[in-house]
Amino acid sequence: MSELRNQPEFIELTEVVDREEHEFADMAARHFKARAKMALENDTLRASFRGASDFLMAKRRSVFPDEEMLQALRDRGEAARQRSLQDLPDLLELLEQNLIANGIQVHWAETAQQANQIIHDIMVANNARSVVKGKSMVSEEIELNHYLEARGIECLESDMGEYLVQLAKEAPSHIVMPVIHKNKQQIARLMHTRATTPDGEAVPYSEDVDDLIGNARAILRQKFRQADVGISGVNMAIAETGTLLLVENEGNGRMSTTVPPVHIAITGIEKVVRSLSDVPELLTLLPRSATGQIITTYVNMISGPRKAEEPDGPEQVHLVLLDNGRSKMFNHPDLKPTLQCIRCGACMNHCPVYARIGGHAYGSTYPGPIGQVVTPQLDSSGGLGVHADMVNACSLNGACGEACPVRIPLPDLIRKLRAEANAPVTVQHDGKPHVNGSGSHRSLAESLIWQGWSQLHRHSALYRLTTTAITKGRVLMPSKLSPWTNTRVMPKPAASSLHQLAKKAGVPSSAADIKTAQTPDATDNREGKS
Ligand code: SF4
């Protein structure tokens, strides 16, 4: 064992890393509002997210210099995803046929539990004790590492960000850049105190990015060779050719899918596309939107296990197709566009809420705007009953919808989920599709306020009467309206309404006034007066 580990500096740094781990665990155990508050009070975290969001937004802008071209690309990306979803059941059948024809074993999992069980069964059948994993958000969604580790199987993340998050005993805070919340010093401490070199030594402390990557590479290389199974995600599954497409930058995806004798890929059922001709459009949008790259370093296309004449590659390839609430999204007329997502993370990078509170505050696998939409729908037990506060953490500024490369109407979906959370309980019993927890946050007072609001805007006489009453009674308005006024000044109604000001200025403000003003006589009269 390294002498280094007994040095006071090492012990001190270990304490810092342990404290950060406890802070994460403490945050994770709390409710959304408490988590958000903790994140807002953490200056280091806020600086990391602000810097990363600004950097990623600028990178994305730089690869889409032509606005017209960007919008045309988004149109095509949206169309490609909608085509796939339109034919989803047929495409999944076609995909299965062609994967089997290519020698890939296909497994269907309705729930996270089933997916974990399937993967564990494959491992047991192969006497496998260790896994090396490429990046896969679906494996995070089903908490695969916990499941396998509880059964004595060693799981090692091989994506650099995921590896660091695993060392920190945290969860990813971004779907593309899992360790975006940590700065260079935090990562250096983590590698130094928690990683072990192939010789069993502590990794030397270094804040140099090349050193950090080089040290991780040396550790992971050996693990790739030793692992019994490699697990990966899938970016697109191509139905007509039975091909699994995987994009990545580090080469760890290629290593995880080719070096161990068994490769298990896992993906949500929505990732299927019909043909290879759908790929270029989506591949043009994905890396540009995610990291501001024209293309990722590696684009892997997996079309079967090693053939007799081939020198390397896995002997078995499995694909686990996970539903876990996706069929329900597919059948919901309003929320179906959720499934268009290509998991680029651009909506997070552009979200002012995400940029301030970061990914862990959401407490879900998928944070940010897409997380707000997808999380209540994936959670079959709590749904909106648990996640309504998260859905409300949105200013509806629309930036996510404008950044989304496949035009998912995120602000609309968030609004719809808010309405579902407040829906009358009868909605759940009238045979229409609904999200779990629909109506769980229904408040009589809020419903009455919105009904009143709606009536007010439908009846002009009532509207005028109310605005007149408000302007007259402005002095009676409360100066505090928590929690809104905790950070804002309570606005005072103006002394005169817009209609009153318009009338005073002689501007026609009602339909009848405008009509009168537009008649030749009226015009003549006005001209005569002037
Ligand atoms: S919702 Fe759109 S922007 Fe957000 S991750 Fe999905 S594809 Fe990307």
Boltz pocket constraint, residues with backbone or C-beta under 6 A from the ligand:
constraints:
  - pocket:
      binder: B
      contacts: [[A, 289], [A, 340], [A, 341], [A, 342], [A, 343], [A, 344], [A, 345], [A, 346], [A, 347], [A, 348], [A, 370], [A, 400], [A, 403], [A, 404], [A, 405], [A, 406], [A, 407], [A, 408], [A, 410]]
      max_distance: 6.0
